[in-house]
């Protein structure tokens, strides 16, 4: 095996490892069956001790509506802490939600 061939074999092997190590996106439906609009939504891995950016951004999730959420943060974590801010100023926090197993998360009153 020449040096060039060895380098190619190592590079291909590393690329295979990189593809294996990539985390899949977490995708779930967020259903708002509460009486209030959700104006902010945060999801941070349980080992992160601050809230990351508002996933809704400038959008809101109106009462009675559903939105598909995709978390593509490149992490391998399944458990997230969730924070919802409603249009009446109330805040709801839920810790340790397994988003790998959750296909639908429903908010109610």
N, CA, C and O of each residue as an XYZ file, in Angstrom:
436
protein
N       0.862     -1.182      0.000
C       0.000      0.000      0.000
C       0.898      1.232      0.000
O       1.783      1.348      0.848
N       0.686      2.146     -0.932
C       1.490      3.361     -1.005
C       0.984      4.382     -0.009
O      -0.084      4.220      0.581
N       1.768      5.440      0.172
C       1.359      6.503      1.096
C       0.073      7.150      0.604
O      -0.821      7.439      1.400
N      -0.029      7.381     -0.705
C      -1.229      8.003     -1.260
C      -2.459      7.124     -1.006
O      -3.507      7.627     -0.604
N      -2.333      5.820     -1.238
C      -3.441      4.899     -1.014
C      -3.814      4.849      0.463
O      -4.996      4.809      0.803
N      -2.816      4.852      1.340
C      -3.079      4.843      2.782
C      -3.843      6.087      3.192
O      -4.775      6.010      3.993
N      -3.454      7.239      2.647
C      -4.118      8.497      2.977
C      -5.578      8.463      2.544
O      -6.462      8.892      3.286
N      -5.827      7.957      1.354
C      -7.200      7.876      0.854
C      -8.022      6.935      1.729
O      -9.172      7.240      2.045
N      -7.455      5.802      2.123
C      -8.178      4.850      2.965
C      -8.515      5.466      4.320
O      -9.622      5.290      4.829
N      -7.566      6.184      4.899
C      -7.808      6.830      6.189
C      -8.862      7.914      6.041
O      -9.741      8.033      6.894
N      -8.795      8.714      4.971
C      -9.762      9.780      4.748
C     -11.166      9.213      4.581
O     -12.113      9.727      5.177
N     -11.314      8.172      3.788
C     -12.619      7.552      3.589
C     -13.130      6.988      4.912
O     -14.315      7.116      5.218
N     -12.257      6.368      5.697
C     -12.653      5.849      7.003
C     -13.118      6.949      7.931
O     -14.106      6.775      8.644
N     -12.426      8.084      7.939
C     -12.825      9.206      8.785
C     -14.148      9.800      8.328
O     -14.974     10.188      9.155
N     -14.355      9.875      7.020
C     -15.634     10.381      6.521
C     -16.775      9.473      6.961
O     -17.850      9.957      7.316
N     -16.556      8.174      6.943
C     -17.583      7.243      7.401
C     -17.892      7.434      8.871
O     -19.056      7.374      9.270
N     -16.866      7.663      9.689
C     -17.085      7.924     11.110
C     -17.836      9.223     11.316
O     -18.715      9.298     12.175
N     -17.509     10.245     10.546
C     -18.182     11.538     10.691
C     -19.662     11.408     10.359
O     -20.505     11.996     11.037
N     -19.982     10.647      9.327
C     -21.387     10.479      8.971
C     -22.132      9.689     10.040
O     -23.297      9.971     10.320
N     -21.471      8.704     10.638
C     -22.092      7.917     11.693
C     -22.343      8.763     12.929
O     -23.350      8.584     13.613
N     -21.422      9.695     13.219
C     -21.513     10.496     14.440
C     -22.523     11.630     14.329
O     -22.891     12.220     15.345
N     -22.980     11.950     13.122
C     -23.931     13.044     12.973
C     -25.254     12.703     13.647
O     -25.777     11.597     13.515
N     -25.771     13.669     14.361
C     -27.063     13.477     15.018
C     -28.188     13.746     14.027
O     -28.064     14.596     13.145
N     -29.279     13.018     14.181
C     -30.440     13.265     13.337
C     -31.232     14.437     13.892
O     -31.235     14.689     15.097
N     -31.903     15.148     12.997
C     -32.769     16.245     13.428
C     -33.926     15.684     14.257
O     -34.431     14.593     13.993
N     -34.328     16.453     15.257
C     -35.501     16.099     16.059
C     -36.697     16.830     15.470
O     -36.692     18.058     15.384
N     -37.710     16.095     15.069
C     -38.889     16.680     14.431
C     -40.128     16.220     15.197
O     -40.313     15.029     15.447
N     -40.970     17.184     15.564
C     -42.216     16.852     16.254
C     -43.235     17.950     16.006
O     -42.881     19.071     15.643
N     -44.507     17.617     16.206
C     -45.587     18.595     16.096
C     -45.812     19.228     17.459
O     -45.898     18.533     18.471
N     -45.905     20.538     17.476
C     -46.255     21.278     18.685
C     -47.692     21.746     18.512
O     -47.993     22.558     17.636
N     -48.576     21.224     19.357
C     -50.009     21.488     19.255
C     -50.417     22.425     20.384
O     -50.147     22.153     21.554
N     -51.065     23.524     20.033
C     -51.505     24.485     21.042
C     -53.015     24.367     21.233
O     -53.797     24.967     20.495
N     -53.409     23.587     22.230
C     -54.827     23.460     22.579
C     -55.159     24.306     23.800
O     -56.217     24.142     24.409
N     -54.256     25.208     24.155
C     -54.530     26.111     25.275
C     -55.388     27.272     24.776
O     -55.666     27.387     23.582
N     -55.796     28.115     25.694
C     -56.619     29.282     25.342
C     -55.780     30.480     24.918
O     -56.327     31.529     24.579
N     -54.469     30.338     24.933
C     -53.579     31.477     24.696
C     -52.615     31.185     23.554
O     -52.287     30.031     23.280
N     -52.168     32.246     22.895
C     -51.152     32.112     21.857
C     -49.784     31.934     22.503
O     -49.498     32.532     23.540
N     -48.940     31.107     21.885
C     -47.553     30.962     22.319
C     -46.744     31.983     21.525
O     -46.705     31.932     20.295
N     -46.099     32.913     22.234
C     -45.342     33.957     21.540
C     -43.836     33.668     21.522
O     -43.103     34.248     20.722
N     -43.377     32.770     22.403
C     -41.974     32.349     22.412
C     -41.915     30.873     22.783
O     -42.698     30.391     23.602
N     -40.963     30.158     22.160
C     -40.748     28.747     22.480
C     -39.256     28.462     22.452
O     -38.568     28.747     21.471
N     -38.772     27.892     23.549
C     -37.355     27.570     23.688
C     -37.204     26.082     23.979
O     -38.029     25.494     24.678
N     -36.159     25.482     23.448
C     -35.817     24.091     23.746
C     -34.306     24.014     23.880
O     -33.572     24.313     22.938
N     -33.849     23.611     25.055
C     -32.417     23.491     25.314
C     -32.130     22.110     25.885
O     -32.893     21.617     26.716
N     -31.033     21.473     25.449
C     -30.676     20.180     26.035
C     -30.572     20.300     27.556
O     -30.190     21.348     28.075
N     -30.911     19.234     28.259
C     -30.950     19.293     29.721
C     -29.602     19.662     30.329
O     -29.559     20.190     31.440
N     -28.508     19.399     29.635
C     -27.187     19.722     30.182
C     -26.743     21.152     29.873
O     -25.648     21.553     30.268
N     -27.567     21.918     29.179
C     -27.286     23.330     28.902
C     -28.090     24.145     29.910
O     -29.304     23.981     30.023
N     -27.412     25.012     30.632
C     -28.060     25.698     31.751
C     -28.541     27.108     31.419
O     -28.665     27.955     32.304
N     -28.810     27.350     30.149
C     -29.417     28.620     29.740
C     -30.319     28.325     28.546
O     -30.144     27.330     27.842
N     -31.278     29.204     28.338
C     -32.194     29.011     27.215
C     -31.520     29.469     25.938
O     -30.888     30.524     25.901
N     -31.659     28.673     24.894
C     -31.124     29.041     23.598
C     -32.146     29.920     22.887
O     -33.125     30.341     23.502
N     -31.937     30.202     21.618
C     -32.789     31.176     20.927
C     -34.247     30.726     20.818
O     -34.558     29.536     20.847
N     -35.112     31.707     20.693
C     -36.547     31.477     20.526
C     -36.773     30.780     19.184
O     -36.484     31.349     18.131
N     -37.281     29.567     19.221
C     -37.479     28.779     18.003
C     -38.534     29.402     17.098
O     -38.432     29.306     15.875
N     -39.534     30.032     17.676
C     -40.590     30.649     16.863
C     -40.125     31.926     16.176
O     -40.690     32.328     15.159
N     -39.105     32.561     16.725
C     -38.626     33.812     16.139
C     -39.717     34.863     16.148
O     -40.265     35.183     17.203
N     -40.035     35.399     14.988
C     -41.077     36.436     14.882
C     -42.484     35.854     14.779
O     -43.472     36.584     14.848
N     -42.565     34.543     14.614
C     -43.869     33.889     14.481
C     -44.485     33.641     15.854
O     -43.803     33.715     16.877
N     -45.766     33.351     15.862
C     -46.450     32.912     17.079
C     -47.224     31.644     16.741
O     -47.557     31.390     15.584
N     -47.500     30.858     17.767
C     -48.346     29.681     17.602
C     -49.684     30.006     18.241
O     -49.826     30.007     19.464
N     -50.658     30.281     17.391
C     -51.973     30.687     17.879
C     -52.702     29.523     18.531
O     -52.460     28.356     18.222
N     -53.598     29.873     19.438
C     -54.456     28.889     20.088
C     -55.211     28.099     19.023
O     -55.781     28.677     18.098
N     -55.209     26.762     19.161
C     -55.924     25.916     18.214
C     -55.107     25.477     17.016
O     -55.613     24.738     16.172
N     -53.869     25.907     16.915
C     -53.041     25.578     15.756
C     -51.910     24.629     16.123
O     -51.579     24.443     17.294
N     -51.326     24.032     15.083
C     -50.205     23.101     15.214
C     -49.084     23.570     14.299
O     -49.330     24.068     13.201
N     -47.852     23.404     14.763
C     -46.690     23.728     13.943
C     -45.701     22.571     14.050
O     -45.559     21.960     15.109
N     -45.018     22.276     12.945
C     -43.979     21.256     12.992
C     -42.672     21.925     13.402
O     -42.245     22.905     12.792
N     -42.047     21.387     14.437
C     -40.794     21.922     14.961
C     -39.664     20.995     14.548
O     -39.776     19.776     14.685
N     -38.581     21.563     14.045
C     -37.375     20.809     13.737
C     -36.229     21.403     14.535
O     -35.935     22.593     14.421
N     -35.584     20.576     15.339
C     -34.397     21.002     16.071
C     -33.211     20.341     15.391
O     -33.019     19.129     15.488
N     -32.426     21.144     14.710
C     -31.268     20.656     13.964
C     -30.013     21.285     14.554
O     -29.302     22.036     13.886
N     -29.754     20.963     15.819
C     -28.625     21.589     16.503
C     -27.358     20.742     16.466
O     -26.338     21.131     17.035
N     -27.413     19.587     15.801
C     -26.230     18.752     15.664
C     -25.857     17.973     16.919
O     -24.829     17.298     16.949
N     -26.669     18.063     17.928
C     -26.374     17.345     19.170
C     -26.984     15.949     19.131
O     -27.906     15.677     18.363
N     -26.451     15.075     19.975
C     -26.969     13.713     20.061
C     -27.952     13.565     21.213
O     -28.429     12.463     21.482
N     -28.257     14.652     21.888
C     -29.139     14.629     23.048
C     -30.589     14.404     22.628
O     -31.040     14.905     21.598
N     -31.304     13.641     23.447
C     -32.744     13.443     23.236
C     -33.568     14.229     24.242
O     -34.691     14.639     23.947
N     -33.011     14.441     25.431
C     -33.768     15.098     26.492
C     -33.539     16.604     26.470
O     -32.408     17.086     26.526
N     -34.652     17.328     26.385
C     -34.621     18.787     26.314
C     -35.519     19.382     27.383
O     -36.533     18.797     27.765
N     -35.129     20.546     27.854
C     -36.001     21.359     28.689
C     -36.749     22.305     27.757
O     -36.152     22.882     26.849
N     -38.044     22.466     27.975
C     -38.887     23.293     27.107
C     -39.421     24.479     27.892
O     -39.754     24.365     29.071
N     -39.496     25.622     27.216
C     -40.032     26.839     27.843
C     -40.984     27.509     26.862
O     -40.629     27.786     25.717
N     -42.198     27.763     27.335
C     -43.233     28.398     26.526
C     -43.613     29.720     27.178
O     -43.824     29.780     28.390
N     -43.701     30.774     26.381
C     -44.168     32.073     26.869
C     -45.465     32.372     26.125
O     -45.514     32.366     24.894
N     -46.520     32.635     26.906
C     -47.846     32.873     26.335
C     -48.133     34.366     26.238
O     -47.482     35.181     26.890
N     -49.120     34.709     25.413
C     -49.435     36.120     25.166
C     -49.989     36.841     26.386
O     -50.041     38.071     26.396
N     -50.407     36.104     27.416
C     -50.878     36.758     28.645
C     -49.742     36.962     29.650
O     -49.967     37.449     30.758
N     -48.513     36.586     29.256
C     -47.347     36.765     30.119
C     -46.971     35.541     30.930
O     -45.887     35.498     31.511
N     -47.847     34.540     30.982
C     -47.521     33.320     31.721
C     -46.399     32.554     31.027
O     -46.244     32.607     29.806
N     -45.620     31.841     31.841
C     -44.513     31.029     31.347
C     -44.706     29.606     31.855
O     -45.023     29.394     33.025
N     -44.514     28.638     30.972
C     -44.594     27.227     31.327
C     -43.258     26.585     30.986
O     -42.768     26.724     29.866
N     -42.660     25.878     31.956
C     -41.414     25.162     31.716
C     -41.611     23.687     32.024
O     -42.205     23.323     33.039
N     -41.105     22.845     31.133
C     -41.149     21.396     31.312
C     -39.723     20.876     31.146
O     -39.064     21.167     30.149
N     -39.254     20.112     32.117
C     -37.885     19.611     32.079
C     -37.803     18.160     31.645
O     -38.701     17.362     31.911
N     -36.706     17.833     30.968
C     -36.400     16.452     30.624
C     -37.362     15.771     29.683
O     -37.662     14.590     29.862
N     -37.851     16.476     28.691
C     -38.771     15.886     27.710
C     -37.949     15.140     26.659
O     -37.044     15.717     26.057
N     -38.257     13.874     26.439
C     -37.537     13.052     25.463
C     -38.094     13.334     24.067
O     -39.134     12.798     23.686
N     -37.400     14.170     23.318
C     -37.884     14.564     21.993
C     -37.594     13.519     20.922
O     -38.142     13.599     19.823
N     -36.742     12.540     21.223
C     -36.521     11.451     20.265
C     -37.745     10.533     20.198
O     -38.016      9.929     19.160
N     -38.469     10.432     21.292
C     -39.648      9.569     21.365
C     -40.953     10.334     21.150
O     -42.003      9.728     20.936
N     -40.884     11.666     21.207
C     -42.083     12.491     21.114
C     -42.335     12.888     19.664
O     -41.489     13.520     19.032
N     -43.468     12.526     19.154
C     -43.834     12.934     17.795
C     -44.848     14.073     17.823
O     -45.122     14.713     16.807
N     -45.404     14.313     19.030
C     -46.411     15.357     19.188
C     -46.362     15.816     20.639
O     -46.432     15.004     21.562
N     -46.242     17.128     20.830
C     -46.281     17.702     22.178
C     -47.463     18.659     22.211
O     -47.535     19.593     21.412
N     -48.395     18.425     23.140
C     -49.638     19.189     23.177
C     -49.701     20.061     24.417
O     -49.477     19.595     25.534
N     -50.010     21.337     24.204
C     -50.229     22.290     25.291
C     -51.722     22.413     25.541
O     -52.504     22.580     24.606
N     -52.114     22.328     26.810
C     -53.517     22.505     27.190
C     -53.590     23.457     28.373
O     -52.568     23.781     28.978
N     -54.799     23.906     28.705
C     -54.993     24.770     29.876
C     -54.864     23.966     31.154
O     -54.996     24.518     32.247
